[in-house]
Amino acid sequence: MGGEPLKFKTGKEEKTMNRKERTEQKMQELFHSHAAGDEGSDGEFMQILQGYIFGDVCYTGSLDNRMRELVTVTVLTVLSALPQLKAHVGASLNAGCMPVEVREAVYQCAPFIGFPKTLNAIAAMNEVFSEREIDLPLPGQSTLASPNERFEKGLAIQAPLYGDEIKDRYTWLPKPFDEAVPRFLTELCFGDFGTRTGLDERTRELLTVVLLAAMGGAEVQVKSHAEGALKAGNTKEEIVCALVHAGGYMGIPRLFNALNACKDLLTEE
């Protein structure tokens, strides 16, 4: 894409924007601030960062500001990049995300990155909510009438997307883990989190692909969840767009690893 002008239609007029103008526009939309100049100790670095993420990547592909910010919040939660997470929680609200959407994007990282990192991200997120005078706690999103429903309702989400893959894969474990490990997955990932409102299934699956890519070393799971994301209604272009958007935060090697893991799935007719 580089620095060439892009054309955007505004009503009957067609406006041409160069890279600098695109960066400024996106910074205003998301952060209500100007793009970086030469000020500060590292102005040159910030111009490179903002030009790439906000001048190039944010204008490539179909995802809107709201979805891109949910992707960003997810990646920053995985990376435990708490100062940047706070900035993007604010940006997600500026982009039109509801507080419960942001919270659910953070919450659902827990089964993948563990509870301690997720708790740290929740604390950072809640600081921003408090600064914005958003009442806490936010409304509950659980749909479970009792803990006894965790497995049944979780399986109802898991099975159409992933079948019995995990249950069949770990039959070699010693008892009681041959039964417990697949059950814990169903109850925690899909029962405790997948049944919650605040994000629809399609969005949850797309964000799961991104968070697995950001972890690194989870390429088998990236491919599995990319397939699940397609079954949940995401397009191939949306999956690629979400991963490319995440690349500026998780790094190019993890982006390429994720794309390579999904290549056969995303190129088949």
C-alpha positions in Angstrom: 0.0 0.0 0.0 2.9 2.4 0.9 2.2 6.1 0.7 0.0 6.2 -2.4 -3.3 8.0 -2.1 -6.5 6.1 -1.5 -9.9 7.3 -2.7 -12.9 7.3 -0.4 -16.4 8.3 -1.5 -18.2 10.8 0.7 -21.7 11.4 -0.7 -21.3 12.4 -4.3 -17.7 13.5 -3.8 -14.6 11.4 -4.0 -11.8 12.3 -1.6 -8.2 11.3 -2.0 -6.2 10.8 1.1 -2.5 10.2 1.4 -0.9 8.0 4.2 -0.4 11.0 6.5 -4.0 12.1 6.2 -5.3 8.6 6.7 -3.2 8.3 9.9 -4.5 11.6 11.2 -8.1 10.7 10.4 -7.8 7.3 12.2 -6.1 8.8 15.3 -8.9 11.3 15.6 -11.5 8.6 15.2 -10.0 6.3 17.8 -8.1 8.4 20.2 -9.5 12.0 19.6 -5.9 13.1 19.3 -3.5 14.2 16.6 -1.0 11.8 14.9 2.5 11.8 16.2 4.9 14.5 15.0 8.5 15.2 15.8 7.8 16.0 19.5 9.1 13.8 22.3 12.1 11.6 22.6 10.9 9.0 20.0 8.8 10.9 17.5 10.2 9.0 14.6 9.3 5.7 16.0 5.8 6.7 16.8 5.3 8.0 13.3 6.4 4.6 11.9 4.1 2.8 14.3 1.1 5.0 13.7 1.6 5.2 9.9 1.7 1.4 9.6 -1.1 0.5 12.0 -3.4 3.5 11.5 -2.4 4.7 8.1 -2.0 1.4 6.3 -3.5 -1.6 8.1 -6.7 0.1 9.3 -7.6 0.9 5.7 -6.9 -2.6 4.4 -9.8 -5.1 4.5 -13.4 -5.1 5.5 -13.4 -4.9 9.3 -14.7 -1.6 10.8 -13.2 0.3 13.7 -15.4 -1.4 16.2 -14.3 -4.9 15.2 -10.7 -3.9 14.8 -10.6 -2.5 18.3 -12.1 -5.7 19.8 -9.3 -7.6 17.9 -6.7 -5.2 19.4 -8.0 -5.4 22.9 -7.9 -9.2 22.6 -4.3 -9.3 21.4 -3.1 -6.8 24.0 -4.8 -8.9 26.7 -2.9 -12.0 25.5 0.4 -10.1 25.5 -0.2 -8.5 28.9 0.5 -5.1 27.3 -1.4 -3.3 30.0 -0.6 0.4 29.2 -1.5 -0.2 25.5 -4.6 -2.1 26.6 -5.9 0.8 28.6 -5.4 3.1 25.6 -7.3 0.7 23.3 -10.1 0.1 25.8 -10.7 3.8 25.5 -10.4 3.7 21.7 -12.9 0.8 21.6 -15.4 2.9 23.4 -14.7 5.8 21.0 -15.2 3.4 18.1 -18.7 2.5 19.3 -18.1 -0.7 21.3 -20.4 -1.2 24.3 -18.6 -1.8 27.6 -20.0 -5.3 27.9 -18.5 -6.1 24.5 -15.0 -5.0 25.6 -15.4 -6.9 28.8 -16.4 -10.1 27.1 -13.5 -9.9 24.7 -11.2 -9.8 27.7 -13.0 -12.4 29.8 -13.0 -15.0 27.1 -9.2 -15.0 27.0 -9.0 -16.7 30.4 -9.2 -20.3 29.3 -6.4 -19.7 26.8 -3.9 -17.5 28.6 -4.9 -18.4 32.2 -6.7 -16.5 34.9 -3.8 -14.4 36.4 -3.1 -12.5 33.1 -6.8 -12.1 32.5 -7.3 -10.6 36.0 -4.5 -8.1 35.3 -6.2 -7.1 32.0 -9.6 -6.8 33.8 -8.1 -4.4 36.3 -6.6 -2.3 33.5 -9.9 -2.3 31.7 -11.9 -1.3 34.8 -9.6 1.7 35.4 -10.6 3.0 32.0 -14.3 2.3 32.7 -14.0 4.2 36.0 -12.3 7.1 34.3 -15.2 7.2 31.8 -17.7 7.2 34.7 -19.1 3.8 33.6 -20.9 2.2 36.5 -19.3 -1.0 37.7 -20.0 -3.9 37.9 -21.4 -4.0 34.4 -24.6 -6.0 33.9 -24.2 -9.8 34.1 -24.1 -11.7 30.9 -24.4 -15.3 32.1 -27.3 -17.4 30.6 -26.8 -20.4 32.9 -29.6 -21.1 35.3 -27.3 -23.3 37.4 -23.7 -24.7 37.3 -25.2 -28.1 36.2 -26.0 -26.6 32.8 -22.3 -25.8 32.0 -21.6 -29.1 30.2 -24.9 -29.5 28.3 -25.1 -25.9 27.1 -21.4 -25.8 26.4 -21.5 -28.9 24.3 -24.4 -27.4 22.3 -22.1 -24.7 21.2 -18.9 -26.8 20.8 -20.3 -29.8 18.9 -21.6 -28.1 15.8 -18.2 -26.3 15.4 -15.7 -28.9 16.6 -17.5 -32.2 16.9 -15.9 -34.8 19.3 -12.3 -34.0 18.2 -11.0 -33.2 21.7 -12.8 -36.1 23.4 -11.5 -38.6 20.9 -7.9 -37.2 21.0 -7.3 -37.6 24.7 -8.7 -41.1 25.3 -5.1 -42.2 26.1 -4.9 -40.2 29.3 -5.1 -42.2 32.6 -8.3 -42.2 34.4 -10.0 -39.9 35.5 -8.2 -37.4 33.2 -9.4 -39.1 29.9 -12.9 -37.9 30.8 -12.1 -34.9 32.9 -9.8 -33.0 30.5 -12.3 -32.9 27.6 -15.1 -32.1 30.0 -13.2 -29.2 31.6 -12.7 -27.8 28.1 -16.4 -28.0 27.3 -17.5 -26.6 30.6 -15.0 -23.8 30.8 -14.5 -22.5 27.3 -17.9 -23.1 25.9 -20.1 -23.5 29.0 -18.8 -20.7 31.2 -17.8 -18.3 28.5 -19.4 -19.3 25.2 -22.9 -19.2 26.6 -22.5 -15.6 27.7 -24.3 -12.7 26.0 -22.4 -9.5 25.1 -20.7 -11.0 22.0 -22.3 -13.2 19.4 -20.9 -16.5 18.5 -19.5 -15.2 15.2 -17.5 -12.5 17.0 -16.3 -14.8 19.7 -14.9 -17.3 17.2 -13.1 -14.6 15.2 -11.5 -13.2 18.4 -10.5 -16.7 19.4 -8.5 -17.1 16.2 -6.7 -13.9 16.9 -5.9 -14.7 20.5 -4.5 -18.1 19.6 -2.3 -16.5 16.9 -1.1 -13.9 19.4 -0.1 -16.6 21.9 2.4 -18.2 19.4 3.0 -21.9 19.3 -0.7 -22.7 19.0 -0.9 -23.1 15.3 -2.8 -26.4 15.5 -5.5 -24.6 17.5 -5.4 -21.5 15.2 -6.3 -23.7 12.3 -9.1 -25.5 14.2 -10.6 -22.3 15.4 -10.3 -20.7 12.0 -12.5 -23.6 10.7 -14.9 -22.9 13.6 -14.9 -19.2 12.8 -16.0 -20.1 9.2 -18.7 -22.3 10.4 -19.9 -19.6 12.8 -20.4 -17.3 9.8 -17.1 -15.4 9.3 -15.7 -15.1 5.8 -12.2 -16.0 4.8 -11.4 -12.4 4.1 -12.5 -11.4 7.6 -10.3 -14.0 9.2 -7.3 -12.8 7.2 -8.2 -9.2 7.9 -8.3 -9.8 11.7 -5.0 -11.6 11.7 -3.3 -9.0 9.6 -4.7 -6.3 11.9 -3.3 -8.2 14.9 0.1 -8.4 13.2 1.1 -4.9 14.2 0.7 -5.9 17.8 1.8 -9.5 18.0 4.5 -9.2 15.4 5.0 -10.4 11.8 6.4 -13.9 12.6 3.2 -14.8 14.6 1.1 -13.4 11.8 2.9 -15.5 9.2 2.7 -18.6 11.4 -1.0 -18.2 11.7 -1.6 -17.5 8.0 0.5 -20.6 7.1 -1.4 -22.7 9.6 -4.7 -21.7 7.9 -3.5 -21.7 4.3 -5.2 -24.9 3.1 -8.4 -24.0 4.9 -8.5 -20.4 3.5 -7.5 -21.4 -0.1 -9.8 -24.4 -0.7 -12.7 -23.9 -3.0 
